[in-house]
Amino acid sequence: MSAPKACCTPSVSSNPGSSPAYTGPLQAVLEPIRHADQGSTDVMIELPGGSFLMGTDYPKGFPDDGEGPVREVTLRPFWIDATSVTNAQFAAFIKDTGYTTEAERFGWSFVFHLHLSKKFAESLRKDATVPQTPWWLAVPGAKWDRPHGERSSIKAIMDHPVVQVSWNDAMEYARWAGKRLPTEAEWEYASRGGKEQTIFPWGDVLEPRGQHRCNVWQGKFPTNNTADDGYVGTCPVTAFSPNGFGLHNTSGNVWEWVSDWFSPTWHVEASTETRDNPFGPQPVKPQNEAGCCGAQRQSTGSNTPNAKPQAATLIDSTGYRLTHKVQKGGSYLCHDSYCNRYRLGARTGNTPDSATTNNGFRCVRDI
């Protein structure tokens, strides 16, 4: 199968040596969980085990991403965060551990061009534009607490989702919090809020009765965002009404990392491994061929002083190269004219060391 169509987020090349990858009716129960070191309350939702229809055969979707086939999947009970991890929560993690994110180690990260002044954006375009997605620019100093570069700040948006975090960063936070990243199946099950095979958490119409239900792009992508929903970039993690289980923003706002490796073929074959509490494809052997379908950090250039060398990739049981981790939910940059992956059954992938201004995560905890 050909590589999936590039989504709205760029990728950086991964290096396993320096960025290791960690290998019935439903009733939601809300319980405040306090992390002793965090000093703030996280609301988690208890979801009893059950079966649901995962995936989609939506005719206007991206079948090459492996969105289908629709299949019944059974899960065990688990707890899941009601919201994406916020800037405030991630700041507590950094304060407690002194952890350095991958964007900080690289010295730069990807920023959507409209978050920058026109003059600054133009000064970066020659050497810092990703060919497949030219609306992304590699900005020196961009990181989780300065998401748009050295002159930006998160002080006024502590209740927004943390961004500029890689999959590896998310894994470190989850370990600190005594949690883990959800599997793709757990995420999709929770995101649906008890509804079966709807396009969005609330139904099949993006704006029922003209009401905005999520934070996605309005206007002409990628040059003009009218922000009719009230937000040009991210919004507070509780800005829109929750789904039937109490989860906020499972469509739009930020892409959310899940634990699975990305493969468009692995789940097509029905087996216990793919249908009963699936954890996604597992590596079966390395391949001495590097690269991925997304944009790469370049080995030279003023904005890439810490570029990583390419390394051998991993192969799943279908022969697909495992270079990306799955992301779900879409973001504030999604628009039907380019990418409608804010649908619950949609998916994309990015390398585990990639970070942008529109990716975040939420966590789960085993019962």
HUQUIGI-V84435 format. One record per run of one state. SS is the DSSP state (H for helix, E for strand, L for the rest). FROM is the first residue (numbers start at 1). TO is the last residue. If there is no record, write none. Layout:
ss/from/to
SS/FROM/TO
SS/FROM/TO
//
This chain:
ss/from/to
L/1/27
E/28/34
L/35/40
E/41/47
L/48/49
E/50/54
L/55/62
H/63/65
L/66/70
E/71/75
L/76/77
E/78/81
L/82/85
E/86/86
H/87/97
L/98/101
H/102/106
L/107/107
E/108/112
H/113/115
L/116/117
H/118/128
E/129/130
L/131/132
E/133/140
L/141/142
E/143/143
L/144/145
E/146/146
L/147/159
E/160/161
L/162/166
H/167/176
L/177/179
E/180/181
L/182/183
H/184/191
L/192/199
E/200/200
L/201/202
E/203/203
L/204/207
H/208/210
L/211/214
E/215/215
L/216/218
E/219/220
L/221/223
E/224/225
L/226/235
E/236/236
L/237/251
E/252/252
L/253/254
E/255/261
L/262/265
H/266/268
L/269/271
H/272/275
E/276/276
L/277/280
E/281/281
L/282/284
E/285/287
L/288/312
E/313/315
L/316/320
E/321/322
L/323/324
E/325/328
L/329/334
E/335/335
L/336/338
E/339/339
L/340/347
E/348/350
L/351/358
E/359/360
L/361/362
E/363/366
L/367/367
//
